[in-house]
């Protein structure tokens, strides 16, 4: 079966499947830059959005494995920033498993469009992890820590801040050196959005 028979004709992206060292599906379609009609290539880098959380989690688990961090370490112990109304006793484990209750900069239960988040603070201005803190740091807790599960983006911003504090490296540089390079992931990384 030809892959073009099963994907939508408006699909913009790449499909590349390798099985037992043999390429079984390869399809490139759409534009990397729609406005300038620059087509995608196999080398086009795509934003991974929330899929990046897994790499932050791996980095945290590496630091725990190395004895530099513990699941029960708290924000108050680890970060020397003004947490405002965020509970300083929120643990690394609660941040990892989305039970922290910290205010989420994109709370899907009250926001519909991700693009609306960037109206007052364009995302291309984000150069470092801490540039995201103003989006949530002064908001109240959503619920008491540990009370329930609720998917939370801000928790992973705080985890990235913890990586930076513990390692002395920007979290994206830590991930590049300690995960992407080691795994041969030469096309993976964190890139400026402009």
VOPAGU-2260 file (C-alpha; in pm, 1 decimal, decimal comma):
REM VOPAGU-2260
SITE   aa  ch    i         X         Y         Z
SITE  UNK   A    0       0,0       0,0       0,0
SITE  UNK   A    1     124,7     347,2     -86,7
SITE  UNK   A    2     139,0     578,2     218,1
SITE  UNK   A    3     -17,8     857,3      12,2
SITE  UNK   A    4    -337,5     650,4      -5,4
SITE  UNK   A    5    -387,7     660,3     371,2
SITE  UNK   A    6    -273,5    1010,6     474,6
SITE  UNK   A    7    -475,1    1324,9     424,6
SITE  UNK   A    8    -373,0    1529,6     121,0
SITE  UNK   A    9    -333,0    1834,8     348,5
SITE  UNK   A   10     -82,8    1654,8     574,9
SITE  UNK   A   11     220,9    1872,4     649,0
SITE  UNK   A   12     512,1    1677,4     786,9
SITE  UNK   A   13     738,4    1382,0     745,8
SITE  UNK   A   14     683,6    1011,9     786,9
SITE  UNK   A   15     993,0     795,9     810,2
SITE  UNK   A   16     966,9     436,8     931,5
SITE  UNK   A   17    1261,0     198,3     956,1
SITE  UNK   A   18    1222,0    -168,9    1037,6
SITE  UNK   A   19    1519,0    -402,2    1078,4
SITE  UNK   A   20    1746,5    -137,9     926,7
SITE  UNK   A   21    1534,7    -102,6     612,5
SITE  UNK   A   22    1330,6     208,3     528,2
SITE  UNK   A   23     975,1      85,5     478,2
SITE  UNK   A   24     793,5     420,2     460,9
SITE  UNK   A   25     928,6     760,3     364,2
SITE  UNK   A   26     705,9    1055,6     288,6
SITE  UNK   A   27     778,4    1428,2     296,1
SITE  UNK   A   28     498,0    1675,9     233,6
SITE  UNK   A   29     394,3    2030,4     305,2
SITE  UNK   A   30     601,6    2333,7     386,0
SITE  UNK   A   31     858,5    2403,7     654,9
SITE  UNK   A   32     781,5    2771,7     594,9
SITE  UNK   A   33     430,9    2807,3     456,6
SITE  UNK   A   34     447,5    3183,3     395,5
SITE  UNK   A   35     758,9    3147,3     179,4
SITE  UNK   A   36     660,5    2806,0      37,6
SITE  UNK   A   37     982,5    2639,8     149,5
SITE  UNK   A   38     909,8    2266,4     138,5
SITE  UNK   A   39     977,5    2020,9     417,6
SITE  UNK   A   40    1276,2    1793,2     374,7
SITE  UNK   A   41    1386,8    1487,4     568,8
SITE  UNK   A   42    1609,1    1725,4     766,9
SITE  UNK   A   43    1329,6    1967,1     864,6
SITE  UNK   A   44    1314,7    2011,3    1241,2
SITE  UNK   A   45     967,7    2012,5    1394,3
SITE  UNK   A   46     862,1    2153,8    1728,9
SITE  UNK   A   47     784,8    1865,5    1961,4
SITE  UNK   A   48     576,5    2065,0    2211,3
SITE  UNK   A   49     481,7    1850,1    2510,0
SITE  UNK   A   50     676,2    1550,2    2382,7
SITE  UNK   A   51     978,6    1734,3    2522,5
SITE  UNK   A   52     856,4    1664,1    2876,7
SITE  UNK   A   53     988,3    1309,1    2853,3
SITE  UNK   A   54    1343,4    1440,4    2810,7
SITE  UNK   A   55    1309,2    1670,9    3112,1
SITE  UNK   A   56    1182,9    1371,0    3310,4
SITE  UNK   A   57    1478,4    1158,1    3194,1
SITE  UNK   A   58    1720,4    1431,7    3303,3
SITE  UNK   A   59    1555,8    1451,3    3646,8
SITE  UNK   A   60    1575,6    1072,4    3680,5
SITE  UNK   A   61    1944,8    1081,3    3581,0
SITE  UNK   A   62    2011,3    1334,7    3856,8
SITE  UNK   A   63    1820,7    1119,8    4106,5
SITE  UNK   A   64    2019,6     814,5    3996,8
SITE  UNK   A   65    2342,5    1015,4    4046,6
SITE  UNK   A   66    2234,3    1108,2    4400,6
SITE  UNK   A   67    2215,6    1480,3    4320,5
SITE  UNK   A   68    1840,5    1494,6    4372,2
SITE  UNK   A   69    1560,9    1300,3    4544,4
SITE  UNK   A   70    1193,8    1249,1    4460,3
SITE  UNK   A   71    1095,7    1409,5    4791,4
SITE  UNK   A   72    1312,6    1721,1    4750,2
SITE  UNK   A   73    1097,1    2034,9    4752,0
SITE  UNK   A   74    1082,3    2352,9    4548,0
SITE  UNK   A   75    1174,1    2552,1    4857,5
SITE  UNK   A   76    1486,6    2343,7    4911,6
SITE  UNK   A   77    1595,4    2338,4    4547,1
SITE  UNK   A   78    1514,6    2680,3    4401,4
SITE  UNK   A   79    1617,2    3020,4    4529,3
SITE  UNK   A   80    1343,5    3215,6    4352,4
SITE  UNK   A   81    1039,2    3394,0    4489,0
SITE  UNK   A   82     766,8    3132,2    4454,8
SITE  UNK   A   83     494,5    3383,1    4552,8
SITE  UNK   A   84     186,4    3171,1    4637,3
SITE  UNK   A   85     329,2    2845,0    4502,8
SITE  UNK   A   86     365,2    2592,9    4784,2
SITE  UNK   A   87     736,7    2560,9    4863,8
SITE  UNK   A   88     674,0    2202,6    4982,3
SITE  UNK   A   89     577,5    2075,3    4634,3
SITE  UNK   A   90     807,1    1780,2    4561,8
SITE  UNK   A   91     999,6    1672,6    4255,6
SITE  UNK   A   92     777,1    1363,7    4240,0
SITE  UNK   A   93     459,8    1575,1    4240,6
SITE  UNK   A   94     597,9    1788,8    3957,5
SITE  UNK   A   95     685,3    1476,5    3756,6
SITE  UNK   A   96     348,4    1308,7    3801,2
SITE  UNK   A   97     131,4    1620,8    3750,6
SITE  UNK   A   98      -3,2    1629,1    4105,7
SITE  UNK   A   99     173,8    1946,2    4223,2
SITE  UNK   A  100    -116,1    2190,0    4195,1
SITE  UNK   A  101     119,9    2464,6    4075,2
SITE  UNK   A  102     -50,8    2716,6    3847,1
SITE  UNK   A  103     -38,2    2600,1    3485,8
SITE  UNK   A  104      55,3    2864,3    3230,8
SITE  UNK   A  105    -168,0    2685,8    2980,3
SITE  UNK   A  106    -460,1    2539,4    3171,1
SITE  UNK   A  107    -660,1    2352,3    2908,8
SITE  UNK   A  108    -963,8    2346,2    3136,7
SITE  UNK   A  109   -1001,4    2724,2    3098,4
SITE  UNK   A  110    -807,3    2808,5    2779,3
SITE  UNK   A  111    -905,1    2696,0    2431,7
SITE  UNK   A  112    -634,1    2825,3    2199,8
SITE  UNK   A  113    -262,1    2781,9    2272,2
SITE  UNK   A  114    -187,3    3081,8    2049,9
SITE  UNK   A  115    -382,8    3309,3    2287,1
SITE  UNK   A  116    -115,7    3247,3    2549,3
SITE  UNK   A  117     141,0    3437,9    2344,5
SITE  UNK   A  118     -61,3    3753,3    2264,6
SITE  UNK   A  119      95,2    3962,9    2541,9
SITE  UNK   A  120     423,8    3772,5    2559,7
SITE  UNK   A  121     535,8    3644,7    2216,1
SITE  UNK   A  122     696,9    3303,2    2239,3
SITE  UNK   A  123     984,4    3404,8    2012,2
SITE  UNK   A  124    1110,1    3618,0    2301,6
SITE  UNK   A  125    1172,0    3307,7    2509,5
SITE  UNK   A  126    1546,0    3241,8    2515,8
SITE  UNK   A  127    1581,0    3050,1    2842,1
SITE  UNK   A  128    1359,2    2840,1    3063,9
SITE  UNK   A  129    1318,6    3111,9    3327,7
SITE  UNK   A  130    1166,2    3339,0    3062,5
SITE  UNK   A  131     850,5    3130,5    3110,1
SITE  UNK   A  132     821,6    3200,7    3483,8
SITE  UNK   A  133     625,4    3529,1    3442,3
SITE  UNK   A  134     346,9    3332,0    3273,4
SITE  UNK   A  135     253,7    3157,9    3600,1
SITE  UNK   A  136     473,7    3244,9    3899,2
SITE  UNK   A  137     235,4    3504,8    4045,5
SITE  UNK   A  138     -79,5    3295,3    4005,9
SITE  UNK   A  139    -233,8    3103,0    4296,9
SITE  UNK   A  140    -206,6    2728,2    4337,2
SITE  UNK   A  141    -471,9    2540,9    4138,0
SITE  UNK   A  142    -532,1    2296,4    4426,1
SITE  UNK   A  143    -336,8    2170,8    4729,3
SITE  UNK   A  144     -27,0    1970,7    4634,5
SITE  UNK   A  145     -85,8    1598,8    4596,7
SITE  UNK   A  146    -465,1    1633,0    4592,9
SITE  UNK   A  147    -521,7    1511,2    4236,9
SITE  UNK   A  148    -376,2    1461,3    3891,2
SITE  UNK   A  149    -405,7    1745,8    3642,1
SITE  UNK   A  150    -179,6    1774,1    3338,4
SITE  UNK   A  151      56,9    2062,2    3406,5
SITE  UNK   A  152     304,1    2243,4    3180,0
SITE  UNK   A  153     442,1    2475,4    3448,7
SITE  UNK   A  154     557,2    2181,7    3658,7
SITE  UNK   A  155     802,5    2093,2    3383,8
SITE  UNK   A  156     927,1    2452,3    3363,7
SITE  UNK   A  157    1004,1    2421,6    3735,2
SITE  UNK   A  158    1170,1    2082,1    3677,9
SITE  UNK   A  159    1387,6    2241,9    3407,9
SITE  UNK   A  160    1477,4    2514,9    3660,1
SITE  UNK   A  161    1577,5    2241,7    3903,8
SITE  UNK   A  162    1800,4    2080,8    3639,3
SITE  UNK   A  163    1965,6    2418,5    3585,1
SITE  UNK   A  164    2017,4    2478,2    3957,5
SITE  UNK   A  165    2158,4    2129,9    4026,8
SITE  UNK   A  166    2385,1    2108,9    3720,2
SITE  UNK   A  167    2482,9    2471,6    3665,5
SITE  UNK   A  168    2386,5    2430,3    3298,0
SITE  UNK   A  169    2091,4    2555,3    3096,0
SITE  UNK   A  170    1850,3    2261,9    3086,3
SITE  UNK   A  171    1856,3    2241,9    2704,4
SITE  UNK   A  172    2238,2    2220,0    2708,0
SITE  UNK   A  173    2219,0    1951,2    2976,4
SITE  UNK   A  174    1972,9    1752,7    2766,0
SITE  UNK   A  175    2188,0    1795,5    2454,8
SITE  UNK   A  176    2501,9    1670,1    2629,6
SITE  UNK   A  177    2352,1    1401,2    2852,5
SITE  UNK   A  178    2068,6    1262,2    2640,3
SITE  UNK   A  179    2056,7    1369,6    2274,5
SITE  UNK   A  180    2430,1    1339,6    2198,2
SITE  UNK   A  181    2463,1    1011,6    2388,4
SITE  UNK   A  182    2164,4     863,1    2204,0
SITE  UNK   A  183    2281,0     984,5    1862,4
SITE  UNK   A  184    1979,3    1215,9    1835,1
SITE  UNK   A  185    2154,9    1469,0    1614,0
SITE  UNK   A  186    1833,1    1623,7    1483,9
SITE  UNK   A  187    1676,3    1677,2    1826,4
SITE  UNK   A  188    1709,6    1981,9    2046,8
SITE  UNK   A  189    1554,5    2301,5    2172,2
SITE  UNK   A  190    1560,2    2582,6    1918,3
SITE  UNK   A  191    1455,5    2946,7    1924,3
SITE  UNK   A  192    1109,8    2987,6    1774,0
SITE  UNK   A  193    1218,8    3270,4    1545,0
